[in-house]
Amino acid sequence: MYDQTRAQQSSDQPPGRSQRRTSGPEPLVGANERDEIVRRLGRAINHFADTPREALAEAESAYDDAVAQLVSALAERRRLLHDGWQEQEHGPESQSDELRLTLRQYREITQRILHL
């Protein structure tokens, strides 16, 4: 079975906790960043009755930050995938497996984007 987390690790990374299987794909935005955006949205909702315009401004700002972080994460993921297959030497058929794995990663991330 295909293990996306393992496939995305560099070959020089030592085995460890990050190589354990997870129940789904790796989140695109980190937990701390995600939690902060959720807190900001919660504050906006809680303060809407008292200060609706300020609450909407906070919600809009949280939205903008979430989009910016997502775009940044997707650009970094693309860079890593691109660098990985561009740096491979052309030659043995064993490279074909690595290229196939990279193609799967492109497909999976693209499908995730389309299902947002």
C-alpha positions, 0 to 999 in steps of 0.5 A, a space after each residue: 500500500 502507498 504511504 504518502 508520508 514516507 514517500 515525502 520524506 527525504 532519504 537522508 531522514 532517519 526513521 522515526 515517528 514521522 514514518 509511522 502511518 497516519 489515518 489520512 494525508 498530511 495536513 497542508 497547514 500546520 497544527 499551530 497555524 490552524 489552531 490560531 486561525 480557528 481561535 481568531 474565527 471564534 473570537 470574531 463569532 463571539 464578538 459579533 453581537 457587540 462589534 459586528 464590523 470589527 468581528 467581520 474584519 477579524 474573520 476576513 483577516 483570518 480567512 486571508 491568512 488561511 488562504 496565504 498559508 495554504 498557497 505557501 504550503 502548496 508552493 512548497 510542496 510543489 517545489 519539493 516534488 519538482 526538485 525531487 524528480 528533476 534531480 534524479 539521474 536519467 538511467 536505470 529502471 529503478 528511477 521509474 519507480 521513483 518517478 511513478 511515486 512522484 506522479 502519484 503524489 502530484 495526483 493526490 495533492 491535485 485531487 485534494 485541491 479539487 475537493 476543497 
